[in-house]
Amino acid sequence: MAILIDDPRWPAHGRLWAHLVSDSDLGELHAFAAAHGIPLRGFDLDHYDVPEDAHARLVAAGAQHVTGHELVRRLIASGLRVRARDRR
């Protein structure tokens, strides 16, 4: 089980954002996020959106830094991925 984070490269609200996911369990993801000050409002069905300024802190806390491609590949493999068409 691992918590994964990609590069903060998604612009919104005047900031860049990264994605934080679990490769096996949403409970693990929620626990990690809560323990490191990421609010539940940042959760979007299968990932947390996290601001650029939290990235280094989350990696230091144990999140594994991966490319965006690797993050999506492992999220799909986990069975936790919510597809765009299912987000409605």
Protein Blocks (a to p, Z undefined) as FASTA:
>chain_A
ZZdddddfbdeehiacdddddfkbfklmmmmmmmnopafklpghjaccddfklmmmmmmn
opacddfklmmmmmmmnopaccfklmZZ
